[in-house]
């Protein structure tokens, strides 16, 4: 399997922050085996391991185990990745989480352990939650810690007059810098919880929570750029990307066989099956997820009808598409359109 990579913008921003905190820039570059050229463009790809080595070196030099957490709270995602620009021009919180899941691999293409979408907006009688389905080993708590810090910091900056986070549950034990949590997170945190979830104000799942209007044009520009990056990345690195690239032009045809795609990509059926299995996927799951993603894109754009969307996705009847859409989202297509209108 290929070496996981990530957007260089994160390492570039963190390196600047760490140097301001007292770390030596040259030694950080040496520890991570990256160059200034590697960091010169936020869309460049560097190994995930290189970023991790840079973080470890910076913490060792400064003695501050909360260094990455501080950087997360004091930086803007849009300065490090096009994903940040997309999130900031999304129509609502639900829409932004959809985009975050869609373009996650542009930030880091390290495969999720649970095999599904990482973040979910989940409403219960107890409240509205953003659930992180990626349960990391205890030694890798930083990944969970900073993911929630990113949500909080982005909304704290964009909507300073509104309440966002209410409480936080995390599956890891109190970290070495737990004393910094009250000042940084500014909300109650429960450690050793059975899940990773951020409770947020219910207003963020109502029509009143719509983000500022007038960003549709910018959103389109950023997503086109991201789609190009994603296609390049997926085509080059994963079996899923190969399958999606070859299935997408034929999605309207309905049933697409694994044998046909394997032939198109120059593999045997068994080789393609094995490579998908290594990524925790089946051919059917990739096809179904691609249909879901394109359904949300078509309907969110509000340029095609439900019947036309069903055709474009290869459903022989609109009723079959409606059943599939309810399975994907819990809503009918018309209810989804009403919610996002």
Order of alpha helices (4+ residues) and beta strands (2+ residues): beta-alpha-alpha-beta-alpha-alpha-alpha-alpha-alpha-beta-beta-alpha-beta-alpha-beta-beta-alpha-alpha-alpha-alpha-alpha-alpha-alpha-alpha
